[in-house]
Amino acid sequence: HQIAVIGLGYIGLPTAAVLASYGWNVCGVDVSEKVVETVNAGGVHIEERDLDQLVRSATETGRLTASTTVPTAHYYMIAVPTPLSDNNTPDIGYVEAAARAIAPQILPGACIIIESTSPVGTTEKVADIIAGMRPDIKVPAFGDASGGDIALAYCPERVLPGKIVHELVANDRVIGGMTPACAERAVGLYKSFVEGDCLMTNSRIAETVKLVENSFRDVNIAFANELSMIADEIGVDVWDVIRLANRHPRVNILQPGPGVGGHCIAVDPWFLVAGAPKTAKLVRTAREVNDHKAQHTEQRIRGLLSVTADSKIAVLGLAFKPDIDDFRESPALEIAENLAKDCGDRMLVVEPFTDTLPHGFSGTGAKLTTLDEALLAAEIVVVLVDHTAFKHLTPSDLANKITLDTRGMLNR
Ligand code: SAJ
């Protein structure tokens, strides 16, 4: 059986490679010729644990190929980005474009699955696009048990960057059909490689579940971030407070940080807010608290820098979270780039996951260097990301320096 995976990004490429490793014939489709060439040559264009090996063997066996055009397949899986527009509303343009690219290829019996995080109702929009382009095919309508000639389902990805290859197989999956028969059809695909449970529901519930999962985490991180700012104001150590509060059997507070980044937790809650703007007060506030935490952190660092006019500052970490090379929506990167605009000549950046500083630093005088060199030269040390490469540091290593540890790394 042939599967076409549309979008070879952080979700599509690992999924395509895992499917191929379970014996499926997979054609990965991407608009970028460069990505297609890389994958066809057995390479990867993104860093993710165990992915390079998986893609290499999937292409060597011939089970994974890549193309810029959509082939005719039994299953079509859509894993394209759904970014946020300027006014914090979801942009499903890439999903719609994928639907338009798939429509001409579809044969009766095909199953289309959307994995991209999407606002509620997107699966029905995809159905409308296909129905509009293919009057010869009966597309199932939401909840209409009479079904159709094809199946259409929404099955959100829920893998954690850094553990994608493992979680793709291990996690439970929520599989929402336009009709129960559509869900069953999609389950047939997921059961072939998922070791977790495949939980069936309808497409609207599955779309909502995805947004709710990431909003849950955002709200809980916002609580930790707000606590850290309250603790600063009242003069107590937030890390001690959280550590001790978490010894209560029903309390489990997450970790404060310099803000929330990545392409999911910092984005998806807005999709929920867009669906019910007046009612989703807590979800919106959590987003605002987490965004504000980055500004708050930047102001605190500016305070440290203003104590002396020429002291050097070591900035540890730019990635959106530890041990990952992904800088998308990274609060650490945003804070460091903003600071570099005013005092780049005093900045020594340490980021083991890059060879060059991102564009935002160009012309600022900021230097990328090693941890040892930065610590030798700097009087101020700011931990923005708790990469494993920094974890051997102890408070005594930094005894004669002014330190701001936004991740509580030195306390742990
Ligand atoms: N963070 C904190 N404190 C914490 C935990 C995280 O400040 O206690 C920060 C991180 O540093 C990072 C951000 O939150 O900046 C998000 O990191 P994360 O590890 O919480 O999540 P992501 O964005 O890498 O992946 C999330 C996951 N969702 C949930 O855990 C509910 C993943 O399962 C999803 O598949 C992914 O979003 C996605 O693609 O939607």
Residues whose N, C-alpha, C, O or C-beta is under 5 A from the ligand:
A	BS01	SAJ	E157 R158 V159 L160 P161 E213 N214 R217 I221 L254 Q255 P256 G257 G259 V260 G261 G262 C264 I265 F320 K321
